[in-house]
């Protein structure tokens, strides 16, 4: 009997140990959405020959993560049949073999989506049911064993949800008998709770006054109450998950659709972070459901960031520090109490690029980090810096990056960590890889550094430019809207405007290095150089001087080394007569010239430079980036105002409208949609530059033609220059145009016509 009891006790211990060892991953970022993996018995370093999948199963496109529960792996994908139409699917796979156990399919139309690459929301598993959400808002409750549809809701049909351009992305969350999701329904169904067994609505809450974005809810316990945390584009709210009643609201705006990272809760601190407006940390009350803001980042720029501007990956809090990847892929450490930056490093994503991202998951005293290059890292994060233990390739990136990257594609999906394995998918396959400790040879020298270099900074302020002249760099959206939607293979180029110094510079980060159009007026070279590392590590390899004016050529001297300087042949001749380029400084003159058209590079890096005749000078260059449907005009369209005519350098007020007309013809033939002016204060769409359009340019070309016609008519009527300027009348549509150069331009027209 004693022996039997001993065996039973041993069996109980073994079973208990097995349960402690095995840990499922039933929802986005694991149980509780905390981004924590508590299993032990894992590899200390990766195998010397890399990570080898135990199985791989073909799947289709999708941004949703896999989840793992009770021996099954669940995910959703999109099988495209036409340009933006196809079949969305929910799949269940055998966790051990990758064999597909069942699929459920439904039609989906992705027309109008900015990112038409599959479902966004990760499935949520709860016992014998899995809840899946398609990008068009089709929510289904499925039986985990058979895939049978137990109930279904349609956000569009049931709640009047329209197409917001991003699609339904909020993974529903289970709370006791309820399933809760951010819906965005009209008029009062921003958040909806259903009976998780029947699909009957239990409650709805919050007026839908704005786009809900793509936020994912969490449920926490604080102030003696369970709280549903909802982050929409106007603020962070706490609701009673049982009734939908609002406990508290903290305003915190997020520009759509960048409320992607999940709110982080630990030790009564709640953190939210987004790409544009940075981070905000709230302190939750101990005695009641209430919250106060502890700190909020001051920067509203995606580039000049003071704290942490998370993109896709959710930050984590470890002790007194928080860690996360910022807007251009910098892994940053911040002080939790103050929000001040402690250090940053580019090592995790390797490339300083817009939207570069990584997902961080805590495991004991270390973290696992998956970046958008398809790599997996083990590392330790402390106040002293980032220490990389090992790095290995995980999976091929297959998703279009939406912006120029060194890699053709990226992967933004969060992996699932379960039962000592990692499960990861792209747009072609899902793989299972064991991370269990075993007697396998491991590398003693990884391809990546064991202790990565750490960029230390006493505070966020110390890493900002120190030049007296401050350049502001802003991202320029590119590609016409229809092209973005319809051409899935199109790649948004990395284009930026460098604002400051009175004129705009265009920065194009290409495979051939940085192309800089206009070096600004003297004294601004250092300010440009200080700013460029915030968007790229590549050097300036090509400068384009749009004409000879000192406000556009004044800092050629700041860019030493093997730099190609491009200009029209007439511009070179004019610059050769300028004192700034005399003597030993002649080496900063253009070293590559053209007469009518010059093409630099090819493919997505192509840059075309044109000359269409006299205008501001007799050497004004128009620079186009064909892959982005964009042109830089400099003084050919300085602003919505009368242009400056530099007659000393061959400028012509009479030829100006004809030159613009020829440029307009080229723009229409080559689908140029966006225009970067020389000096106009750019309109801002959200927190990125909203440049002028082809319609603005066509209006400006017509304005100059009508100005010329009016001046000619005044001259034929015998009016003096002063009389013509005083009585000049143009159509009402130009009432907002600046006329400060009107008299000078009329004088130039009179002079040219009387020669």
ZIMOHU-V379905 format. One record per residue. N is the residue number from 1. RES is the residue in three letters. PSI is psi as a letter, one per 20 degrees, with the letter a starting at -180 (NA if undefined). Layout:
# ZIMOHU-V379905
((N & RES & PSI) (N & RES & PSI))
This chain:
# ZIMOHU-V379905
((1 & UNK & g) (2 & UNK & h) (3 & UNK & h) (4 & UNK & g) (5 & UNK & h) (6 & UNK & g) (7 & UNK & g) (8 & UNK & g) (9 & UNK & g) (10 & UNK & g) (11 & UNK & g) (12 & UNK & g) (13 & UNK & g) (14 & UNK & g) (15 & UNK & g) (16 & UNK & g) (17 & UNK & g) (18 & UNK & g) (19 & UNK & h) (20 & UNK & h) (21 & UNK & g) (22 & UNK & p) (23 & UNK & o) (24 & UNK & r) (25 & UNK & m) (26 & UNK & i) (27 & UNK & r) (28 & UNK & p) (29 & UNK & k) (30 & UNK & a) (31 & UNK & p) (32 & UNK & i) (33 & UNK & k) (34 & UNK & i) (35 & UNK & k) (36 & UNK & p) (37 & UNK & o) (38 & UNK & j) (39 & UNK & q) (40 & UNK & a) (41 & UNK & k) (42 & UNK & r) (43 & UNK & q) (44 & UNK & h) (45 & UNK & r) (46 & UNK & q) (47 & UNK & q) (48 & UNK & h) (49 & UNK & j) (50 & UNK & a) (51 & UNK & p) (52 & UNK & p) (53 & UNK & p) (54 & UNK & h) (55 & UNK & q) (56 & UNK & p) (57 & UNK & p) (58 & UNK & p) (59 & UNK & r) (60 & UNK & a) (61 & UNK & q) (62 & UNK & q) (63 & UNK & i) (64 & UNK & q) (65 & UNK & q) (66 & UNK & q) (67 & UNK & q) (68 & UNK & p) (69 & UNK & p) (70 & UNK & l) (71 & UNK & j) (72 & UNK & q) (73 & UNK & p) (74 & UNK & q) (75 & UNK & r) (76 & UNK & q) (77 & UNK & a) (78 & UNK & o) (79 & UNK & o) (80 & UNK & p) (81 & UNK & h) (82 & UNK & a) (83 & UNK & g) (84 & UNK & k) (85 & UNK & q) (86 & UNK & b) (87 & UNK & p) (88 & UNK & q) (89 & UNK & q) (90 & UNK & p) (91 & UNK & q) (92 & UNK & p) (93 & UNK & q) (94 & UNK & p) (95 & UNK & h) (96 & UNK & h) (97 & UNK & i) (98 & UNK & j) (99 & UNK & p) (100 & UNK & p) (101 & UNK & h) (102 & UNK & r) (103 & UNK & q) (104 & UNK & p) (105 & UNK & q) (106 & UNK & q) (107 & UNK & q) (108 & UNK & p) (109 & UNK & o) (110 & UNK & j) (111 & UNK & p) (112 & UNK & i) (113 & UNK & p) (114 & UNK & h) (115 & UNK & n) (116 & UNK & l) (117 & UNK & k) (118 & UNK & r) (119 & UNK & q) (120 & UNK & g) (121 & UNK & p) (122 & UNK & p) (123 & UNK & q) (124 & UNK & p) (125 & UNK & p) (126 & UNK & n) (127 & UNK & c) (128 & UNK & j) (129 & UNK & q) (130 & UNK & p) (131 & UNK & p) (132 & UNK & q) (133 & UNK & p) (134 & UNK & r) (135 & UNK & h) (136 & UNK & j) (137 & UNK & k) (138 & UNK & o) (139 & UNK & p) (140 & UNK & q) (141 & UNK & p) (142 & UNK & q) (143 & UNK & p) (144 & UNK & h) (145 & UNK & h) (146 & UNK & i) (147 & UNK & j) (148 & UNK & p) (149 & UNK & o) (150 & UNK & h) (151 & UNK & r) (152 & UNK & q) (153 & UNK & q) (154 & UNK & o) (155 & UNK & h) (156 & UNK & g) (157 & UNK & h) (158 & UNK & h) (159 & UNK & j) (160 & UNK & k) (161 & UNK & p) (162 & UNK & a) (163 & UNK & o) (164 & UNK & j) (165 & UNK & i) (166 & UNK & h) (167 & UNK & r) (168 & UNK & p) (169 & UNK & i) (170 & UNK & o) (171 & UNK & p) (172 & UNK & q) (173 & UNK & q) (174 & UNK & p) (175 & UNK & o) (176 & UNK & c) (177 & UNK & j) (178 & UNK & q) (179 & UNK & p) (180 & UNK & q) (181 & UNK & q) (182 & UNK & o) (183 & UNK & g) (184 & UNK & k) (185 & UNK & q) (186 & UNK & q) (187 & UNK & i) (188 & UNK & k) (189 & UNK & l) (190 & UNK & g) (191 & UNK & p) (192 & UNK & q) (193 & UNK & p) (194 & UNK & q) (195 & UNK & o) (196 & UNK & i) (197 & UNK & h) (198 & UNK & h) (199 & UNK & j) (200 & UNK & p) (201 & UNK & p) (202 & UNK & g) (203 & UNK & r) (204 & UNK & q) (205 & UNK & q) (206 & UNK & p) (207 & UNK & p) (208 & UNK & n) (209 & UNK & i) (210 & UNK & r) (211 & UNK & p) (212 & UNK & i) (213 & UNK & b) (214 & UNK & k) (215 & UNK & q) (216 & UNK & p) (217 & UNK & q) (218 & UNK & r) (219 & UNK & p) (220 & UNK & r) (221 & UNK & p) (222 & UNK & q) (223 & UNK & k) (224 & UNK & j) (225 & UNK & q) (226 & UNK & p) (227 & UNK & p) (228 & UNK & o) (229 & UNK & o) (230 & UNK & p) (231 & UNK & o) (232 & UNK & a) (233 & UNK & i) (234 & UNK & i) (235 & UNK & r) (236 & UNK & p) (237 & UNK & q) (238 & UNK & p) (239 & UNK & q) (240 & UNK & o) (241 & UNK & i) (242 & UNK & h) (243 & UNK & i) (244 & UNK & j) (245 & UNK & q) (246 & UNK & p) (247 & UNK & g) (248 & UNK & r) (249 & UNK & p) (250 & UNK & o) (251 & UNK & p) (252 & UNK & o) (253 & UNK & q) (254 & UNK & p) (255 & UNK & p) (256 & UNK & q) (257 & UNK & l) (258 & UNK & k) (259 & UNK & l) (260 & UNK & g) (261 & UNK & q) (262 & UNK & q) (263 & UNK & q) (264 & UNK & p) (265 & UNK & p) (266 & UNK & p) (267 & UNK & l) (268 & UNK & j) (269 & UNK & p) (270 & UNK & p) (271 & UNK & p) (272 & UNK & q) (273 & UNK & p) (274 & UNK & r) (275 & UNK & g) (276 & UNK & g) (277 & UNK & j) (278 & UNK & b) (279 & UNK & q) (280 & UNK & p) (281 & UNK & p) (282 & UNK & q) (283 & UNK & p) (284 & UNK & p) (285 & UNK & q) (286 & UNK & h) (287 & UNK & i) (288 & UNK & r) (289 & UNK & n) (290 & UNK & r) (291 & UNK & q) (292 & UNK & q) (293 & UNK & p) (294 & UNK & g) (295 & UNK & r) (296 & UNK & p) (297 & UNK & q) (298 & UNK & i) (299 & UNK & p) (300 & UNK & k) (301 & UNK & q) (302 & UNK & i) (303 & UNK & g) (304 & UNK & m) (305 & UNK & p) (306 & UNK & h) (307 & UNK & d) (308 & UNK & p) (309 & UNK & n) (310 & UNK & q) (311 & UNK & f) (312 & UNK & g) (313 & UNK & q) (314 & UNK & p) (315 & UNK & r) (316 & UNK & q) (317 & UNK & p) (318 & UNK & o) (319 & UNK & c) (320 & UNK & j) (321 & UNK & q) (322 & UNK & q) (323 & UNK & q) (324 & UNK & r) (325 & UNK & p) (326 & UNK & a) (327 & UNK & h) (328 & UNK & k) (329 & UNK & j) (330 & UNK & p) (331 & UNK & p) (332 & UNK & q) (333 & UNK & p) (334 & UNK & q) (335 & UNK & p) (336 & UNK & h) (337 & UNK & h) (338 & UNK & h) (339 & UNK & j) (340 & UNK & q) (341 & UNK & p) (342 & UNK & g) (343 & UNK & r) (344 & UNK & q) (345 & UNK & q) (346 & UNK & j) (347 & UNK & h) (348 & UNK & g) (349 & UNK & i) (350 & UNK & h) (351 & UNK & p) (352 & UNK & o) (353 & UNK & q) (354 & UNK & p) (355 & UNK & j) (356 & UNK & p) (357 & UNK & r) (358 & UNK & q) (359 & UNK & p) (360 & UNK & p) (361 & UNK & p) (362 & UNK & p) (363 & UNK & n) (364 & UNK & c) (365 & UNK & j) (366 & UNK & r) (367 & UNK & q) (368 & UNK & p) (369 & UNK & p) (370 & UNK & p) (371 & UNK & r) (372 & UNK & j) (373 & UNK & j) (374 & UNK & k) (375 & UNK & q) (376 & UNK & p) (377 & UNK & q) (378 & UNK & p) (379 & UNK & r) (380 & UNK & p) (381 & UNK & p) (382 & UNK & r) (383 & UNK & h) (384 & UNK & i) (385 & UNK & a) (386 & UNK & p) (387 & UNK & o) (388 & UNK & p) (389 & UNK & g) (390 & UNK & r) (391 & UNK & q) (392 & UNK & q) (393 & UNK & p) (394 & UNK & g) (395 & UNK & q) (396 & UNK & p) (397 & UNK & p) (398 & UNK & i) (399 & UNK & p) (400 & UNK & p) (401 & UNK & i) (402 & UNK & j) (403 & UNK & q) (404 & UNK & p) (405 & UNK & q) (406 & UNK & h) (407 & UNK & q) (408 & UNK & h) (409 & UNK & r) (410 & UNK & r) (411 & UNK & p) (412 & UNK & j) (413 & UNK & p) (414 & UNK & p) (415 & UNK & r) (416 & UNK & p) (417 & UNK & o) (418 & UNK & p) (419 & UNK & l) (420 & UNK & k) (421 & UNK & r) (422 & UNK & p) (423 & UNK & p) (424 & UNK & q) (425 & UNK & q) (426 & UNK & b) (427 & UNK & j) (428 & UNK & h) (429 & UNK & r) (430 & UNK & q) (431 & UNK & q) (432 & UNK & p) (433 & UNK & p) (434 & UNK & p) (435 & UNK & j) (436 & UNK & q) (437 & UNK & p) (438 & UNK & r) (439 & UNK & m) (440 & UNK & q) (441 & UNK & p) (442 & UNK & q) (443 & UNK & q) (444 & UNK & i) (445 & UNK & o) (446 & UNK & q) (447 & UNK & h) (448 & UNK & q) (449 & UNK & q) (450 & UNK & g) (451 & UNK & n) (452 & UNK & q) (453 & UNK & q) (454 & UNK & p) (455 & UNK & o) (456 & UNK & q) (457 & UNK & p) (458 & UNK & h) (459 & UNK & r) (460 & UNK & h) (461 & UNK & h) (462 & UNK & i) (463 & UNK & j) (464 & UNK & q) (465 & UNK & q) (466 & UNK & j) (467 & UNK & q) (468 & UNK & g) (469 & UNK & p) (470 & UNK & p) (471 & UNK & p) (472 & UNK & p) (473 & UNK & p) (474 & UNK & q) (475 & UNK & p) (476 & UNK & o) (477 & UNK & q) (478 & UNK & r) (479 & UNK & p) (480 & UNK & q) (481 & UNK & g) (482 & UNK & h) (483 & UNK & h) (484 & UNK & g) (485 & UNK & g) (486 & UNK & h) (487 & UNK & n) (488 & UNK & h) (489 & UNK & i) (490 & UNK & q) (491 & UNK & p) (492 & UNK & p) (493 & UNK & q) (494 & UNK & n) (495 & UNK & p) (496 & UNK & q) (497 & UNK & p) (498 & UNK & o) (499 & UNK & q) (500 & UNK & q) (501 & UNK & j) (502 & UNK & h) (503 & UNK & q) (504 & UNK & q) (505 & UNK & q) (506 & UNK & p) (507 & UNK & o) (508 & UNK & o) (509 & UNK & o) (510 & UNK & r) (511 & UNK & i) (512 & UNK & k) (513 & UNK & a) (514 & UNK & p) (515 & UNK & p) (516 & UNK & o) (517 & UNK & o) (518 & UNK & p) (519 & UNK & j) (520 & UNK & a) (521 & UNK & q) (522 & UNK & q) (523 & UNK & i) (524 & UNK & j) (525 & UNK & g) (526 & UNK & h) (527 & UNK & h) (528 & UNK & g) (529 & UNK & h) (530 & UNK & h) (531 & UNK & h) (532 & UNK & h) (533 & UNK & i) (534 & UNK & i) (535 & UNK & i) (536 & UNK & q) (537 & UNK & i) (538 & UNK & q) (539 & UNK & r) (540 & UNK & o) (541 & UNK & h) (542 & UNK & p) (543 & UNK & p) (544 & UNK & o) (545 & UNK & o) (546 & UNK & h) (547 & UNK & a) (548 & UNK & i) (549 & UNK & p) (550 & UNK & h) (551 & UNK & i) (552 & UNK & i) (553 & UNK & j) (554 & UNK & i) (555 & UNK & k) (556 & UNK & h) (557 & UNK & h) (558 & UNK & i) (559 & UNK & n) (560 & UNK & r) (561 & UNK & a) (562 & UNK & n) (563 & UNK & p) (564 & UNK & p) (565 & UNK & o) (566 & UNK & p) (567 & UNK & r) (568 & UNK & q) (569 & UNK & h) (570 & UNK & h) (571 & UNK & g) (572 & UNK & g) (573 & UNK & h) (574 & UNK & h) (575 & UNK & h) (576 & UNK & h) (577 & UNK & j) (578 & UNK & p) (579 & UNK & h) (580 & UNK & h) (581 & UNK & k) (582 & UNK & r) (583 & UNK & c) (584 & UNK & i) (585 & UNK & i) (586 & UNK & h) (587 & UNK & i) (588 & UNK & j) (589 & UNK & r) (590 & UNK & p) (591 & UNK & j) (592 & UNK & p) (593 & UNK & r) (594 & UNK & r) (595 & UNK & g) (596 & UNK & g) (597 & UNK & q) (598 & UNK & p) (599 & UNK & p) (600 & UNK & p) (601 & UNK & a) (602 & UNK & r) (603 & UNK & c) (604 & UNK & i) (605 & UNK & j) (606 & UNK & p) (607 & UNK & p) (608 & UNK & p) (609 & UNK & p) (610 & UNK & q) (611 & UNK & p) (612 & UNK & j) (613 & UNK & r) (614 & UNK & q) (615 & UNK & d) (616 & UNK & g) (617 & UNK & a) (618 & UNK & k) (619 & UNK & k) (620 & UNK & p) (621 & UNK & p) (622 & UNK & p) (623 & UNK & p) (624 & UNK & q) (625 & UNK & n) (626 & UNK & h) (627 & UNK & i) (628 & UNK & j) (629 & UNK & k) (630 & UNK & q) (631 & UNK & q) (632 & UNK & p) (633 & UNK & i) (634 & UNK & c) (635 & UNK & j) (636 & UNK & h) (637 & UNK & n) (638 & UNK & h) (639 & UNK & r) (640 & UNK & n) (641 & UNK & r) (642 & UNK & p) (643 & UNK & r) (644 & UNK & p) (645 & UNK & o) (646 & UNK & n) (647 & UNK & h) (648 & UNK & h) (649 & UNK & k) (650 & UNK & j) (651 & UNK & q) (652 & UNK & p) (653 & UNK & h) (654 & UNK & h) (655 & UNK & i) (656 & UNK & g) (657 & UNK & h) (658 & UNK & h) (659 & UNK & g) (660 & UNK & h) (661 & UNK & g) (662 & UNK & h) (663 & UNK & g) (664 & UNK & h) (665 & UNK & g) (666 & UNK & g) (667 & UNK & g) (668 & UNK & h) (669 & UNK & h) (670 & UNK & j) (671 & UNK & k) (672 & UNK & p) (673 & UNK & h) (674 & UNK & q) (675 & UNK & p) (676 & UNK & o) (677 & UNK & r) (678 & UNK & h) (679 & UNK & i) (680 & UNK & q) (681 & UNK & o) (682 & UNK & q) (683 & UNK & q) (684 & UNK & p) (685 & UNK & o) (686 & UNK & c) (687 & UNK & k) (688 & UNK & q) (689 & UNK & p) (690 & UNK & n) (691 & UNK & r) (692 & UNK & r) (693 & UNK & r) (694 & UNK & h) (695 & UNK & h) (696 & UNK & g) (697 & UNK & g) (698 & UNK & g) (699 & UNK & g) (700 & UNK & h) (701 & UNK & g) (702 & UNK & h) (703 & UNK & g) (704 & UNK & h) (705 & UNK & g) (706 & UNK & h) (707 & UNK & g) (708 & UNK & g) (709 & UNK & g) (710 & UNK & g) (711 & UNK & h) (712 & UNK & g) (713 & UNK & g) (714 & UNK & h) (715 & UNK & g) (716 & UNK & h) (717 & UNK & i) (718 & UNK & j) (719 & UNK & q) (720 & UNK & r) (721 & UNK & g) (722 & UNK & g) (723 & UNK & g) (724 & UNK & g) (725 & UNK & h) (726 & UNK & h) (727 & UNK & j) (728 & UNK & p) (729 & UNK & p) (730 & UNK & q) (731 & UNK & q) (732 & UNK & h) (733 & UNK & i) (734 & UNK & j) (735 & UNK & h) (736 & UNK & j) (737 & UNK & q) (738 & UNK & p) (739 & UNK & k) (740 & UNK & h) (741 & UNK & j) (742 & UNK & g) (743 & UNK & g) (744 & UNK & h) (745 & UNK & h) (746 & UNK & g) (747 & UNK & g) (748 & UNK & h) (749 & UNK & g) (750 & UNK & g) (751 & UNK & g) (752 & UNK & h) (753 & UNK & i) (754 & UNK & j) (755 & UNK & NA))
